Amino acid sequence: MDRKLRFAVIGAGMAGILAAIKLKARGETFTVFEKTDRIGGTWRENRYPGLTCDVPSHAYTYTFAPYAEWRANYATGAEVQGYFEHVVETYGVHDDIRFHSEVTGLVWDEAQAHWTLTLAGGEAHVFDVVICASGVLHHPRLPDIEGLDSFAGAKFHTARWDDSAPIDGARVGLVGCGSTGVQIVTALASRVKKLVHFQRSPQWIMPVQQFAFSDEQRDAFRADTGLIDAIRFGDEYLGNVKRFTDAITHIDGPLMKAVEDICLQNLENSVRDPVLKEKLRPDYRAACKRLIYSWSFYDAVQNPAVEVETGRIARVEPTGVRMTDGTFHELDTLVLATGFHADRFIRPAGVTGQNGLTLDAFWARRPTAHYAMTLPGFPNFFMLNGPTGPVGNFSLIDIAERQWDYIDQLIDVLRRGEGRAVMPTTTAHADYEERRIAAAKTTIFGSGCSSWYLDAEGVPASWPWSYDTFVETMSKPKLEEFAIA
Ligand code: NA7
């Protein structure tokens, strides 16, 4: 282990912070480049009312950094942001982060076996290894609705929440019924004069328990982190991860049937008005879209201030939204919970690997990476939560940590001086993609609905095998799948 490497980490969100802590622990030389003025990534960007992490709080932590301070089973976005700030301070990586430093270009130099990284403004630096931790749900997707720009009231995407917009006692329109839209309904229903929820597609809702942790419980967690471990590594959570992953990969099996039954019963038992019940009944299988976990949506949506609009939007006009049947909803504020461009990743930064190969060209058909982390033609370039990464509905922290363990073993090859550059072979990656695509099409995500999991050809871009297979695969890279030069 004698080669001293220079590392660039791109992004100071959950995965970039993880990389920084791990690199610091190994005494490595690294810089984290963060384009904004704060850490937190998606948790910094999203501040909408009702923002909640849909992974139980104690399970949404780094394994090495349990946290006794969670207020409730499901944490608010602000609390999650606070957790990451706490971790950055505790592990002393704040000063390793360069803020206001947007990476705009990366170019591989084959002769020197290094990357030249360029920042907005033109400053350039050289690194042996690049860790790309730039996030997934990061580029807001605005709907293609006629007249959107003509709206005279407040109008914004959920990831750009406008605190000055009229909400309390106002007439608010909310387009979108993903996790974001659903959470916003739960927060706004009791505040607005009227909330029109434009639901192009309703969602299945998995009921979950929300409960507060008491001061006594937090004291106990502080005194004995084994109590925290019992929650995050215990069967209730981890068993659920495995069962759910089995369900979505065996879509005609009993576990999927159980998921469907629970969601159906939730709808049947929670929604009183038969007309509203039918409006809220999806016409696709549960978990085909990313399943929504909520303890409060059905209550909130039955608030008399909420109107569920399932018609098609014809256009936006200066004072509201016109439906194709002529109905007009007069609005003060229009909130766009219309999701993200999930296929962008580090782009629009330009990445150029071997022989002038650009990331745009390599990803012309679909974003792809070998087991979601490495790319043929892009040596010493490692992605955390890269394309095809998400496993089930669960914690991306767990995924990133396991990916890190895999990546770190590849970096060891460079540390040991066995090569100056490592990347997967084209053949190994093509074999992975062929197997992944075939398996992905048989998962619940490929069962016939639209969602941000699907790539441009309708193939789910997620881990298509079991959780145990994921753990096993991440435990050790197969070096024979890599070109080491
Ligand atoms: P999602 O899950 O991508 O949801 C976007 C929603 O916006 C979805 O209900 C879409 O309906 C709707 N949408 C998009 N465009 C339109 C137009 N033009 N008209 C009407 N409705 C539209 O984004 P979220 O932010 O909720 O969640 C993303 C992830 O963030 C979530 O899964 C968590 O992992 C965190 P559609 O279903 O396409 O009919």
Residues whose N, C-alpha, C, O or C-beta is under 5 A from the ligand:
A	BS01	NA7	L137 P143 D144 V175 G176 C177 G178 S179 T180 G181 R200 S201 R290 A337 T338 G339 F340 S450 W452
